[in-house]
Amino acid sequence: MVGKLLKGVRQLRIYIENNRDFLVNYSERYRNGGTISSAFMESTVNWVISKRMIKKQSM
């Protein structure tokens, strides 16, 4: 069990090291008044999908 945990931690470390330029620092963004959530965009996408599904059902 410890071996699986260590393997997972190593893989996480490698992922973070390989992607550090793309990872977002949300606390810094929050302090600067930036966007920290994509909820608005997600709700818009869900709305569009639901409208398309309604059109398909009425055919």
Secondary structure by P-SEA (a helix, b strand, c coil): caaaaaaaaaaaaaaaaaccccccaaaaaaaacccccaaaaaaaaaaaaaaaaaaaaac
